[in-house]
Amino acid sequence: MFDPNKYRADFPILSRYVNDKPLIYLDNAATSQKPKQVIEALTEYYEQHNANVHRGVHTLGDESTKLFHSSRQKIAEFFGAKAEELVAVRNTTEAVNQVCYTWGESRISAGDVIVLTELEHHSNLVPWQLLAQRKGARLEFIPVDEQGRVQWQRWLEQSAVLLPKVKLLAFSHVSNTLGTVIPLQEMIAAFRAKIKNLTVFVDGAQAAPHLKINFDAWSADFYAVSAHKMLGPMGIGGLLVKKSVLETLQPFLVGGGMIDEVTLIKTTFAADLEERFTPGTPDVAGLAGWAAACRYLDAIGMEQLAEHDQSLVAYTLEQLQQLPQLKIIGPASPVSESSGLERVGSVAFLYAGVHAHDLGQVLDSEGIAVRSGHHCTMPLHEKYHWTASTRISFQLYNTRLEIDAAVAALHTVEKVFGV
């Protein structure tokens, strides 16, 4: 059985005290903490190898360039992709915008339909809204039921008239608010069976920290991830693009480092895909830190981590269900007999009569960090008339004792607010 205590010492921040209490960090869906192996990789780069890539023939430049390419290779391998299929970006939000401009501007026309779900993070909604406005296209939304399940089969059955106009299906693999897991392969296969020449974009920001990703074995055209949610540094992320798709795209950001030839009249871009989509100076340190996070996760095994996550989700659901004031939102169980894996990474809830921000402050007074608010899913909250919700989210270093401490703190809320 996986023992998180074997790894907690790797995370320096977990030794902190907050409000004179040991830190209990349960806000991992917003960002995870970083092991010393990642911190050391960042430090080593700047202390030993810092130089610009592809710009010189000196030793440091050569080392930095090699580290840039080897880090990209490791990160791509971690996600089951080829190195040339990885476009380095700052975060998942930038990845969505990249697809809007590199793919959407030339592929979406007036009258076309872009299909999203009702549980999307703003990052996988706002860029498509703006693209649709620019192009005269329309957005359609697959509904979510009371259990947080995406009703994609029903939508397909009821939307036959729309299907010939659908050009893009874009959805989150895992909901950042509800923890809902969308059955990626099954859903994409069903849509492709009914829609010719469909393009598929997947927001994998919440899936990558908890599930094994195998991009080349799956049929999504684009898959976006952020390093900081999976033990890596902030400010670095990846857009995975099928090579056959990437070869058809023109770069969105242009400048130095990604060109073949420049004259005063015209420019041609590099044939090498890694170079063509890497304008300017890349974040080599960020890539090195992210590669270190991938090695760290590989050494433990994503399968083991997935089991630990499911154990924490199930235990948290069980404990929170004993509080009558709470209403858990999203799937009631991490796994169902009919549909398999339904929830990973987090549990969100409402507390009758107490705003989520007040709840978060009570927990913080006990050294417990959770997330309160609408979690960048305002339309989902508005649909169910939730002012705000509280989310507990997990990583490999979290324990059942920490869940117990959070539940104990929740027991004090009734006394604090008199509800």
TORZA-472390 format. One record per residue: residue in three letters; x, y, z of N, C-alpha, C in turn. Coordinates in steps of 0.05 Angstrom, whole numbers, padded with zeros to 5 digits, always signed. Layout:
N
ALAXYZXYZXYZ;...
! end
This chain:
419
MET+00017-00024+00000+00000+00000+00000+00018+00025+00000;PHE+00009+00045-00015+00024+00070-00017+00024+00085+00010;ASP+00048+00093+00019+00051+00107+00044+00060+00136+00038;PRO+00043+00156+00040+00051+00184+00035+00072+00194+00053;ASN+00074+00183+00077+00094+00192+00097+00122+00187+00087;LYS+00126+00168+00069+00153+00163+00058+00163+00186+00042;TYR+00145+00203+00032+00153+00224+00013+00149+00252+00024;ARG+00137+00255+00047+00131+00282+00057+00156+00298+00062;ALA+00178+00284+00070+00203+00299+00076+00215+00311+00051;ASP+00206+00302+00027+00216+00313+00002+00205+00341-00003;PHE+00184+00349+00012+00170+00374+00006+00176+00394+00029;PRO+00195+00411+00026+00204+00429+00048+00181+00445+00060;ILE+00163+00455+00044+00142+00472+00054+00123+00459+00074;LEU+00122+00432+00073+00104+00418+00091+00114+00418+00120;SER+00138+00428+00125+00148+00431+00152+00139+00458+00164;ARG+00126+00475+00148+00117+00501+00158+00095+00499+00178;TYR+00093+00520+00194+00070+00524+00212+00055+00549+00202;VAL+00028+00547+00203+00011+00569+00195-00008+00574+00218;ASN-00009+00598+00228-00025+00605+00252-00018+00586+00275;ASP+00008+00581+00278+00018+00564+00300+00009+00535+00298;LYS+00000+00527+00275-00009+00499+00271+00007+00488+00248;PRO+00013+00461+00248+00026+00449+00225+00010+00453+00200;LEU+00023+00461+00179+00009+00465+00153-00003+00439+00143;ILE-00029+00441+00137-00043+00419+00123-00052+00431+00096;TYR-00039+00422+00075-00043+00435+00049-00063+00418+00032;LEU-00087+00428+00029-00108+00414+00014-00119+00431-00008;ASP-00101+00446-00021-00109+00464-00043-00093+00456-00068;ASN-00090+00430-00073-00072+00421-00094-00083+00424-00122;ALA-00110+00427-00125-00121+00431-00151-00115+00459-00161;ALA-00109+00477-00143-00100+00504-00151-00071+00504-00159;THR-00054+00492-00141-00026+00487-00148-00016+00467-00127;SER+00002+00449-00136+00014+00430-00117+00039+00442-00105;GLN+00049+00430-00084+00075+00437-00073+00097+00422-00089;LYS+00122+00431-00084+00144+00422-00101+00164+00406-00084;PRO+00172+00382-00093+00193+00368-00078+00220+00380-00082;LYS+00238+00374-00064+00265+00386-00065+00279+00378-00091;GLN+00272+00356-00103+00284+00348-00128+00278+00368-00151;VAL+00254+00379-00150+00247+00399-00170+00260+00426-00163;ILE+00260+00433-00138+00273+00458-00130+00303+00457-00136;GLU+00315+00434-00132+00344+00432-00137+00350+00433-00167;ALA+00332+00422-00184+00336+00424-00213+00335+00453-00222;LEU+00317+00469-00211+00316+00497-00218+00341+00512-00209;THR+00350+00506-00185+00373+00519-00174+00398+00511-00189;GLU+00401+00485-00195+00425+00476-00210+00427+00489-00237;TYR+00404+00492-00250+00405+00504-00277+00417+00532-00275;TYR+00406+00548-00257+00416+00576-00255+00444+00579-00243;GLU+00451+00560-00226+00478+00561-00215+00500+00550-00233;GLN+00492+00531-00250+00513+00516-00265+00511+00518-00296;HIS+00487+00523-00307+00484+00520-00336+00471+00544-00350;ASN+00464+00565-00335+00448+00586-00347+00462+00599-00371;ALA+00449+00597-00394+00457+00610-00419+00434+00607-00439;ASN+00434+00625-00459+00412+00622-00479+00417+00599-00497;VAL+00396+00587-00507+00398+00563-00524+00401+00572-00553;HIS+00413+00554-00568+00415+00557-00597+00428+00584-00606;ARG+00443+00596-00588+00453+00623-00595+00484+00624-00597;GLY+00497+00604-00586+00527+00607-00585+00540+00580-00586;VAL+00567+00580-00586+00582+00555-00587+00598+00551-00562;HIS+00592+00567-00541+00607+00563-00516+00595+00541-00499;THR+00609+00533-00479+00602+00510-00463+00575+00513-00450;LEU+00570+00535-00437+00544+00539-00423+00521+00539-00443;GLY+00525+00551-00466+00504+00551-00486+00498+00523-00495;ASP+00518+00507-00499+00515+00479-00507+00501+00463-00485;GLU+00508+00467-00460+00495+00453-00438+00466+00460-00436;SER+00460+00486-00438+00433+00495-00436+00416+00484-00458;THR+00427+00483-00482+00412+00473-00505+00406+00443-00502;LYS+00426+00428-00492+00422+00399-00488+00401+00395-00466;LEU+00402+00411-00445+00383+00408-00423+00354+00415-00433;PHE+00352+00435-00450+00327+00443-00462+00315+00419-00477;HIS+00330+00406-00494+00320+00384-00511+00315+00359-00494;SER+00333+00353-00476+00329+00329-00459+00305+00332-00441;SER+00300+00356-00431+00277+00360-00413+00251+00358-00429;ARG+00250+00369-00453+00227+00366-00470+00221+00337-00476;GLN+00243+00322-00482+00240+00293-00488+00227+00278-00464;LYS+00237+00284-00440+00227+00270-00416+00198+00277-00411;ILE+00191+00303-00414+00163+00311-00409+00144+00298-00429;ALA+00152+00299-00454+00135+00287-00475+00132+00257-00470;GLU+00153+00243-00463+00151+00214-00457+00133+00209-00434;PHE+00133+00226-00414+00116+00222-00391+00087+00222-00399;PHE+00080+00238-00419+00052+00239-00428+00047+00221-00452;GLY+00065+00204-00459+00061+00186-00481+00061+00200-00508;ALA+00077+00220-00511+00078+00236-00536+00106+00237-00547;LYS+00109+00246-00571+00135+00251-00583+00144+00279-00576;ALA+00171+00283-00575+00182+00309-00567+00172+00331-00585;GLU+00170+00326-00611+00161+00346-00630+00131+00353-00628;GLU+00116+00337-00612+00088+00342-00608+00083+00360-00584;LEU+00104+00367-00570+00101+00384-00546+00108+00413-00552;VAL+00088+00430-00550+00093+00459-00552+00094+00470-00524;ALA+00117+00482-00517+00120+00493-00490+00105+00519-00488;VAL+00089+00522-00467+00074+00546-00462+00077+00553-00432;ARG+00064+00575-00424+00066+00582-00395+00047+00566-00378;ASN+00024+00558-00389+00004+00545-00373-00018+00535-00391;THR-00038+00522-00379-00060+00511-00396-00075+00533-00409;THR-00079+00556-00395-00093+00578-00406-00080+00587-00432;GLU-00054+00590-00432-00040+00598-00457-00044+00577-00478;ALA-00044+00552-00471-00047+00530-00490-00074+00533-00505;VAL-00096+00538-00490-00122+00542-00502-00121+00565-00522;ASN-00109+00587-00514-00107+00610-00532-00090+00604-00556;GLN-00069+00588-00553-00053+00580-00576-00070+00565-00596;VAL-00087+00547-00587-00104+00532-00606-00124+00550-00619;CYS-00135+00569-00604-00154+00588-00616-00142+00603-00639;TYR-00117+00611-00636-00104+00628-00656-00090+00612-00678;THR-00077+00590-00671-00063+00575-00691-00081+00557-00708;TRP-00102+00547-00694-00121+00529-00708-00147+00543-00714;GLY-00159+00556-00693-00186+00566-00696-00189+00589-00716;GLU-00169+00607-00718-00172+00630-00736-00174+00621-00765;SER-00162+00599-00772-00163+00590-00800-00183+00568-00805;ARG-00194+00556-00784-00212+00533-00787-00241+00539-00780;ILE-00246+00559-00763-00273+00565-00755-00285+00587-00772;SER-00309+00583-00782-00322+00602-00799-00350+00608-00789;ALA-00363+00628-00801-00390+00635-00793-00409+00611-00796;GLY-00425+00607-00775-00444+00585-00775-00433+00559-00763;ASP-00407+00557-00759-00396+00533-00747-00403+00531-00718;VAL-00402+00507-00707-00409+00502-00680-00385+00491-00664;ILE-00381+00503-00641-00360+00493-00622-00375+00482-00598;VAL-00369+00457-00591-00383+00443-00569-00366+00442-00544;LEU-00376+00453-00522-00363+00452-00496-00382+00438-00476;THR-00374+00437-00451-00392+00427-00430-00397+00449-00410;GLU-00417+00445-00393-00425+00465-00374-00406+00467-00350;LEU-00387+00448-00348-00369+00449-00324-00342+00460-00330;GLU-00339+00473-00354-00312+00482-00361-00302+00505-00344;HIS-00276+00504-00338-00261+00525-00326-00261+00549-00345;HIS-00261+00573-00335-00262+00597-00352-00240+00596-00374;SER-00218+00584-00368-00196+00583-00388-00204+00567-00413;ASN-00222+00548-00409-00232+00532-00432-00260+00541-00440;LEU-00266+00565-00435-00292+00577-00443-00288+00604-00456;VAL-00275+00623-00441-00272+00650-00451-00258+00652-00478;PRO-00236+00638-00483-00223+00640-00509-00241+00630-00532;TRP-00257+00610-00527-00275+00600-00548-00298+00620-00552;GLN-00308+00633-00530-00328+00653-00533-00318+00675-00552;LEU-00294+00685-00547-00283+00707-00563-00278+00698-00592;LEU-00269+00673-00596-00265+00663-00623-00292+00662-00638;ALA-00312+00652-00624-00339+00650-00637-00349+00678-00644;GLN-00345+00698-00627-00353+00725-00633-00339+00736-00657;ARG-00313+00731-00658-00297+00741-00681-00306+00728-00707;LYS-00313+00703-00706-00318+00687-00731-00348+00684-00738;GLY-00365+00692-00720-00394+00688-00725-00402+00659-00721;ALA-00387+00645-00705-00394+00617-00698-00411+00617-00673;ARG-00419+00594-00664-00436+00592-00641-00425+00570-00622;LEU-00430+00574-00596-00423+00554-00577-00448+00538-00568;GLU-00444+00512-00565-00464+00495-00554-00452+00480-00530;PHE-00469+00475-00510-00459+00464-00485-00473+00438-00478;ILE-00457+00418-00472-00467+00393-00462-00474+00396-00433;PRO-00499+00390-00425-00507+00395-00397-00494+00376-00377;VAL-00495+00385-00353-00485+00369-00330-00508+00364-00311;ASP-00511+00339-00301-00533+00333-00284-00526+00339-00254;GLU-00545+00333-00236-00542+00341-00208-00518+00326-00195;GLN-00510+00304-00206-00487+00289-00196-00460+00298-00209;GLY-00462+00318-00226-00437+00328-00238-00429+00312-00262;ARG-00446+00294-00272-00439+00278-00295-00447+00292-00321;VAL-00429+00291-00340-00433+00305-00366-00451+00287-00383;GLN-00474+00298-00392-00494+00282-00407-00488+00282-00437;TRP-00465+00271-00444-00457+00273-00472-00472+00254-00490;GLN-00479+00230-00480-00495+00212-00497-00522+00224-00504;ARG-00535+00235-00484-00561+00247-00489-00559+00271-00509;TRP-00538+00287-00505-00534+00310-00523-00530+00301-00552;LEU-00515+00280-00556-00511+00270-00583-00537+00260-00595;GLU-00553+00247-00579-00579+00237-00589-00598+00260-00596;GLN-00597+00281-00581-00616+00303-00585-00607+00325-00603;SER-00582+00323-00614-00571+00345-00629-00564+00338-00657;ALA-00579+00320-00669-00573+00310-00696-00572+00333-00716;VAL-00589+00353-00713-00590+00375-00733-00564+00391-00732;LEU-00552+00393-00708-00528+00410-00705-00503+00396-00715;LEU-00502+00369-00714-00477+00355-00717-00462+00362-00743;PRO-00475+00366-00766-00460+00372-00790-00444+00399-00788;LYS-00452+00416-00769-00439+00442-00766-00417+00442-00745;VAL-00415+00420-00730-00395+00419-00708-00367+00416-00719;LYS-00350+00434-00712-00322+00433-00720-00303+00425-00698;LEU-00310+00432-00673-00292+00428-00650-00308+00418-00626;LEU-00296+00398-00613-00306+00389-00586-00283+00396-00567;ALA-00289+00412-00546-00269+00420-00527-00280+00415-00499;PHE-00265+00400-00482-00276+00394-00456-00253+00388-00437;SER-00259+00390-00411-00240+00384-00390-00241+00354-00384;HIS-00217+00341-00384-00215+00313-00377-00226+00308-00349;VAL-00219+00326-00330-00228+00325-00303-00237+00353-00295;SER-00260+00355-00282-00270+00381-00273-00254+00391-00249;ASN-00246+00416-00251-00231+00428-00228-00249+00433-00204;THR-00275+00436-00208-00294+00441-00186-00306+00416-00175;LEU-00315+00398-00192-00330+00375-00184-00313+00349-00182;GLY-00289+00350-00194-00273+00325-00195-00283+00305-00215;THR-00304+00311-00229-00316+00293-00248-00296+00284-00270;VAL-00294+00258-00275-00278+00248-00296-00295+00243-00321;ILE-00288+00255-00343-00302+00250-00368-00289+00226-00382;PRO-00304+00206-00390-00292+00183-00403-00281+00190-00431;LEU-00257+00200-00431-00246+00213-00455-00248+00196-00480;GLN-00237+00172-00479-00236+00156-00504-00264+00148-00514;GLU-00281+00141-00495-00309+00134-00503-00324+00157-00515;MET-00321+00180-00503-00335+00204-00513-00325+00213-00540;ILE-00298+00214-00543-00287+00223-00568-00295+00203-00591;ALA-00294+00177-00585-00301+00158-00605-00330+00161-00614;ALA-00348+00166-00595-00376+00170-00602-00381+00195-00619;PHE-00367+00216-00612-00370+00241-00628-00358+00237-00656;ARG-00335+00225-00658-00322+00221-00684-00339+00203-00702;ALA-00353+00184-00690-00370+00166-00706-00393+00181-00719;LYS-00401+00204-00708-00424+00219-00718-00416+00245-00733;ILE-00391+00254-00728-00383+00280-00740-00357+00276-00756;LYS-00359+00282-00781-00335+00279-00798-00316+00303-00794;ASN-00290+00297-00795-00270+00317-00793-00271+00334-00768;LEU-00279+00321-00746-00281+00334-00720-00253+00338-00708;THR-00248+00361-00696-00224+00367-00682-00230+00366-00652;VAL-00212+00355-00636-00218+00352-00607-00195+00365-00591;PHE-00203+00382-00572-00185+00395-00553-00192+00385-00525;VAL-00172+00377-00509-00177+00368-00482-00160+00385-00463;ASP-00174+00396-00443-00160+00409-00421-00153+00388-00400;GLY-00127+00381-00398-00118+00360-00380-00106+00370-00355;ALA-00110+00396-00348-00096+00408-00324-00102+00392-00299;GLN-00127+00383-00295-00133+00369-00270-00130+00339-00272;ALA-00127+00329-00296-00123+00300-00300-00094+00292-00297;ALA-00076+00308-00307-00048+00301-00308-00036+00295-00280;PRO-00044+00308-00259-00033+00302-00233-00042+00275-00221;HIS-00063+00263-00232-00076+00240-00220-00079+00216-00238;LEU-00078+00219-00264-00083+00197-00283-00059+00194-00301;LYS-00055+00170-00311-00035+00165-00331-00045+00175-00358;ILE-00030+00193-00370-00037+00204-00395-00021+00190-00417;ASN-00036+00182-00439-00022+00168-00461-00032+00181-00487;PHE-00020+00204-00493-00030+00221-00514-00030+00207-00541;ASP-00009+00194-00548-00008+00182-00575-00027+00158-00578;ALA-00035+00146-00556-00054+00124-00557-00083+00134-00557;TRP-00087+00159-00551-00114+00171-00551-00119+00186-00577;SER-00144+00193-00581-00151+00206-00607-00157+00235-00605;ALA-00149+00248-00583-00151+00277-00582-00130+00290-00599;ASP-00137+00312-00612-00117+00326-00629-00099+00344-00612;PHE-00111+00356-00591-00096+00374-00573-00102+00365-00544;TYR-00081+00367-00527-00084+00360-00499-00066+00379-00484;ALA-00078+00395-00465-00063+00416-00452-00058+00409-00422;VAL-00034+00415-00412-00027+00409-00385-00010+00433-00373;SER-00010+00434-00346+00006+00454-00332+00024+00439-00313;ALA+00049+00448-00311+00069+00435-00294+00062+00439-00264;HIS+00053+00462-00257+00051+00469-00229+00030+00453-00213;LYS+00012+00441-00227-00008+00424-00213+00002+00395-00209;MET+00025+00389-00221+00036+00361-00219+00065+00362-00209;LEU+00069+00379-00187+00095+00381-00173+00116+00398-00187;GLY+00110+00407-00211+00130+00423-00226+00128+00453-00219;PRO+00145+00469-00232+00146+00498-00227+00121+00512-00239;MET+00116+00535-00228+00096+00553-00240+00107+00565-00266;GLY+00090+00574-00284+00098+00589-00307+00108+00572-00330;ILE+00103+00546-00329+00111+00528-00351+00089+00507-00355;GLY+00082+00502-00380+00062+00482-00386+00066+00472-00414;GLY+00048+00455-00423+00051+00442-00449+00025+00439-00464;LEU+00027+00443-00490+00005+00437-00508+00014+00414-00525;LEU+00002+00391-00521+00008+00367-00538-00009+00368-00563;VAL+00004+00365-00586-00011+00367-00611-00002+00343-00629;LYS-00022+00329-00639-00015+00307-00658+00003+00318-00680;LYS+00024+00304-00686+00043+00314-00706+00030+00320-00732;SER+00011+00304-00741-00002+00309-00767-00018+00335-00766;VAL-00027+00343-00742-00042+00368-00740-00022+00391-00738;LEU-00001+00388-00722+00018+00409-00718+00032+00418-00744;GLU+00036+00398-00761+00049+00404-00787+00033+00423-00804;THR+00006+00425-00799-00011+00442-00815-00014+00470-00804;LEU-00003+00475-00780-00008+00501-00767+00015+00520-00771;GLN+00008+00546-00771+00027+00567-00771+00030+00577-00742;PRO+00054+00585-00734+00058+00594-00706+00041+00619-00700;PHE+00033+00621-00675+00017+00643-00665+00036+00666-00656;LEU+00057+00659-00640+00077+00678-00631+00101+00675-00649;VAL+00111+00697-00659+00134+00696-00678+00156+00715-00669;GLY+00180+00709-00678+00203+00725-00670+00229+00710-00675;GLY+00248+00713-00657+00273+00700-00661+00272+00670-00653;GLY+00291+00655-00664+00294+00627-00655+00277+00607-00668;MET+00256+00615-00683+00238+00596-00695+00235+00600-00725;ILE+00256+00613-00737+00254+00620-00765+00274+00603-00781;ASP+00269+00602-00807+00287+00589-00826+00304+00611-00839;GLU+00290+00631-00851+00304+00653-00864+00287+00678-00862;VAL+00300+00701-00856+00287+00726-00854+00300+00746-00873;THR+00284+00759-00889+00293+00782-00905+00276+00806-00897;LEU+00282+00829-00908+00266+00853-00902+00238+00851-00913;ILE+00233+00832-00931+00207+00829-00944+00191+00806-00934;LYS+00204+00783-00927+00188+00760-00919+00204+00743-00900;THR+00190+00724-00887+00202+00705-00868+00191+00678-00873;THR+00209+00658-00871+00200+00630-00872+00207+00618-00845;PHE+00191+00599-00836+00194+00587-00809+00208+00561-00810;ALA+00220+00553-00787+00236+00529-00786+00219+00505-00792;ALA+00231+00486-00807+00217+00461-00813+00215+00443-00788;ASP+00235+00445-00770+00235+00430-00745+00212+00440-00727;LEU+00193+00422-00720+00170+00431-00705+00177+00441-00677;GLU+00197+00430-00665+00205+00440-00638+00214+00469-00640;GLU+00228+00476-00661+00238+00503-00664+00216+00522-00674;ARG+00199+00512-00692+00179+00529-00704+00160+00541-00684;PHE+00154+00526-00662+00135+00535-00642+00149+00543-00616;THR+00174+00551-00618+00189+00561-00595+00201+00588-00601;PRO+00184+00609-00600+00194+00636-00607+00209+00647-00583;GLY+00231+00661-00589+00246+00675-00568+00260+00656-00549;THR+00268+00666-00526+00282+00650-00506+00263+00633-00490;PRO+00267+00607-00490+00250+00589-00476+00256+00588-00446;ASP+00238+00578-00430+00242+00576-00401+00256+00549-00396;VAL+00282+00549-00400+00297+00524-00397+00296+00514-00368;ALA+00299+00532-00349+00297+00524-00321+00270+00512-00314;GLY+00249+00524-00325+00222+00513-00320+00219+00485-00331;LEU+00229+00481-00356+00228+00455-00368+00245+00435-00352;ALA+00268+00443-00342+00285+00425-00327+00271+00417-00301;GLY+00258+00437-00288+00243+00431-00263+00219+00413-00269;TRP+00206+00417-00291+00183+00400-00298+00192+00372-00304;ALA+00214+00369-00318+00225+00343-00324+00232+00328-00298;ALA+00243+00343-00279+00249+00331-00252+00223+00321-00239;ALA+00202+00336-00241+00176+00328-00230+00166+00302-00244;CYS+00169+00301-00270+00161+00277-00285+00178+00252-00275;ARG+00204+00256-00272+00220+00234-00262+00212+00226-00234;TYR+00205+00245-00217+00196+00239-00190+00171+00223-00190;LEU+00151+00231-00207+00126+00216-00208+00130+00189-00221;ASP+00147+00187-00241+00153+00161-00253+00165+00142-00233;ALA+00183+00151-00216+00196+00134-00196+00176+00122-00176;ILE+00155+00137-00170+00134+00127-00153+00114+00109-00168;GLY+00106+00119-00192+00087+00105-00208+00060+00118-00208;MET+00050+00126-00231+00024+00139-00231+00001+00121-00223;GLU+00004+00095-00227-00016+00076-00219-00019+00076-00189;GLN+00004+00076-00175+00003+00077-00145-00009+00103-00136;LEU-00002+00125-00148-00012+00151-00140-00042+00152-00145;ALA-00052+00140-00167-00080+00140-00173-00096+00125-00151;GLU-00085+00103-00142-00097+00088-00120-00098+00104-00094;HIS-00077+00118-00088-00076+00135-00064-00097+00157-00066;ASP-00098+00169-00090-00118+00190-00094-00146+00180-00090;GLN-00152+00157-00101-00179+00146-00098-00185+00139-00069;SER-00165+00130-00054-00169+00125-00026-00176+00150-00010;LEU-00161+00172-00017-00167+00198-00003-00194+00209-00010;VAL-00201+00207-00036-00227+00217-00045-00250+00202-00031;ALA-00248+00175-00030-00268+00159-00018-00270+00164+00012;TYR-00248+00167+00025-00247+00172+00054-00259+00199+00060;THR-00252+00219+00045-00263+00246+00049-00293+00247+00045;LEU-00303+00234+00024-00332+00233+00019-00346+00219+00043;GLU-00334+00198+00053-00346+00183+00075-00347+00201+00100;GLN-00326+00215+00106-00325+00232+00130-00343+00256+00128;LEU-00343+00269+00105-00360+00293+00102-00389+00286+00102;GLN-00397+00263+00093-00425+00255+00092-00437+00253+00120;GLN-00419+00252+00141-00429+00251+00168-00436+00278+00180;LEU-00431+00299+00165-00438+00326+00173-00464+00335+00160;PRO-00487+00336+00174-00513+00342+00161-00514+00369+00149;GLN-00497+00388+00157-00498+00415+00146-00486+00416+00118;LEU-00470+00396+00111-00456+00396+00086-00472+00384+00063;LYS-00469+00395+00040-00479+00383+00015-00455+00379-00004;ILE-00448+00355-00009-00426+00349-00027-00436+00353-00056;ILE-00420+00366-00072-00427+00371-00100-00409+00354-00118;GLY-00420+00344-00140-00405+00326-00157-00412+00297-00151;PRO-00399+00279-00165-00405+00250-00161-00403+00242-00132;ALA-00422+00225-00123-00423+00217-00095-00403+00195-00088;SER-00391+00183-00109-00372+00162-00104-00350+00164-00125;PRO-00325+00157-00118-00303+00159-00138-00306+00139-00161;VAL-00320+00117-00155-00323+00096-00176-00352+00086-00175;SER-00363+00081-00199-00390+00069-00200-00388+00043-00216;GLU-00405+00024-00210-00405-00001-00224-00412+00002-00254;SER-00429+00022-00260-00438+00024-00288-00419+00039-00306;SER-00405+00060-00294-00389+00077-00312-00359+00078-00304;GLY-00352+00064-00283-00323+00063-00275-00315+00087-00260;LEU-00291+00097-00265-00279+00120-00251-00296+00145-00256;GLU-00305+00158-00234-00323+00181-00237-00311+00206-00225;ARG-00293+00203-00206-00284+00227-00191-00255+00224-00183;VAL-00238+00244-00187-00210+00243-00178-00202+00270-00167;GLY-00183+00270-00149-00168+00294-00142-00180+00313-00122;SER-00206+00313-00118-00218+00334-00101-00246+00326-00092;VAL-00255+00340-00071-00283+00339-00062-00291+00367-00055;ALA-00313+00376-00067-00323+00403-00062-00351+00401-00049;PHE-00357+00422-00033-00382+00420-00017-00392+00448-00011;LEU-00417+00449-00002-00431+00473+00008-00437+00469+00038;TYR-00435+00490+00054-00442+00489+00082-00466+00507+00087;ALA-00488+00495+00095-00513+00510+00098-00509+00534+00117;GLY-00516+00558+00107-00515+00582+00123-00489+00595+00127;VAL-00467+00584+00115-00441+00595+00118-00428+00599+00091;HIS-00418+00623+00085-00405+00627+00060-00378+00612+00059;ALA-00371+00604+00035-00347+00588+00031-00322+00603+00040;HIS-00321+00629+00036-00298+00645+00044-00295+00645+00075;ASP-00318+00647+00089-00316+00646+00118-00307+00618+00127;LEU-00317+00598+00113-00308+00570+00120-00278+00567+00116;GLY-00268+00579+00094-00239+00577+00088-00223+00591+00109;GLN-00233+00613+00120-00218+00627+00141-00217+00611+00167;VAL-00239+00597+00173-00239+00580+00197-00218+00558+00194;LEU-00218+00546+00171-00199+00524+00167-00170+00535+00167;ASP-00166+00559+00156-00139+00571+00156-00130+00576+00184;SER-00148+00584+00202-00140+00589+00230-00129+00564+00243;GLU-00135+00540+00231-00125+00515+00241-00101+00505+00224;GLY-00091+00523+00207-00068+00515+00190-00076+00499+00166;ILE-00101+00498+00159-00111+00481+00137-00117+00498+00112;ALA-00104+00493+00090-00108+00508+00066-00127+00493+00047;VAL-00150+00506+00041-00169+00496+00022-00175+00518+00002;ARG-00192+00513-00018-00199+00534-00037-00228+00540-00034;SER-00235+00566-00033-00262+00576-00031-00269+00595-00053;GLY-00293+00593-00064-00301+00611-00085-00316+00597-00107;HIS-00315+00607-00131-00328+00594-00154-00308+00579-00171;HIS-00283+00579-00163-00262+00562-00176-00261+00567-00207;CYS-00266+00591-00215-00265+00598-00244-00285+00580-00260;THR-00308+00574-00247-00330+00561-00260-00356+00575-00253;MET-00357+00600-00259-00381+00616-00252-00407+00606-00265;PRO-00406+00598-00291-00431+00588-00303-00442+00563-00289;LEU-00424+00545-00280-00432+00521-00266-00445+00528-00240;HIS-00433+00547-00225-00444+00555-00199-00471+00569-00203;GLU-00473+00585-00224-00498+00599-00229-00520+00580-00236;LYS-00513+00559-00251-00534+00539-00259-00548+00527-00235;TYR-00532+00521-00214-00544+00508-00190-00548+00528-00167;HIS-00545+00554-00173-00550+00575-00153-00531+00571-00128;TRP-00506+00564-00133-00487+00563-00112-00472+00590-00111;THR-00473+00603-00089-00458+00628-00086-00428+00623-00089;ALA-00419+00603-00075-00391+00594-00075-00390+00567-00063;SER-00368+00553-00067-00364+00526-00055-00336+00524-00043;THR-00333+00504-00027-00307+00499-00014-00296+00473-00026;ARG-00270+00473-00033-00258+00449-00046-00234+00440-00030;ILE-00234+00414-00025-00211+00400-00013-00198+00384-00036;SER-00173+00388-00041-00160+00373-00063-00133+00362-00055;PHE-00125+00340-00068-00104+00323-00057-00080+00320-00075;GLN-00058+00313-00062-00034+00304-00076-00022+00281-00061;LEU+00001+00271-00071+00012+00246-00060+00020+00248-00031;TYR+00026+00272-00021+00035+00276+00006+00013+00278+00027;ASN-00013+00279+00018-00035+00282+00037-00042+00255+00050;THR-00052+00257+00075-00058+00233+00091-00086+00234+00101;ARG-00095+00211+00111-00122+00210+00123-00123+00226+00149;LEU-00101+00228+00163-00100+00244+00188-00105+00273+00181;GLU-00095+00282+00159-00101+00310+00151-00130+00314+00144;ILE-00142+00294+00132-00171+00296+00127-00186+00297+00153;ASP-00178+00281+00172-00191+00281+00199-00189+00308+00211;ALA-00166+00321+00209-00162+00348+00220-00180+00368+00207;ALA-00184+00366+00181-00202+00384+00167-00231+00380+00175;VAL-00239+00355+00178-00266+00349+00187-00271+00359+00215;ALA-00251+00355+00233-00253+00365+00260-00256+00395+00260;ALA-00242+00409+00243-00245+00439+00241-00272+00446+00231;LEU-00283+00431+00213-00310+00436+00203-00331+00433+00225;HIS-00326+00415+00244-00344+00411+00266-00346+00436+00283;THR-00326+00453+00283-00326+00477+00299-00342+00500+00286;VAL-00348+00498+00260-00360+00520+00246-00388+00526+00258;GLU-00402+00506+00265-00429+00511+00277-00427+00529+00302;LYS-00407+00524+00318-00404+00540+00342-00395+00569+00335;VAL-00377+00571+00316-00366+00597+00308-00388+00616+00297;PHE-00405+00604+00280-00425+00621+00266-00453+00618+00277;GLY-00457+00599+00295-00483+00596+00307-00504+00587+00288;VAL-00497+00569+00269-00516+00560+00250-00525+00531+00256;
! end
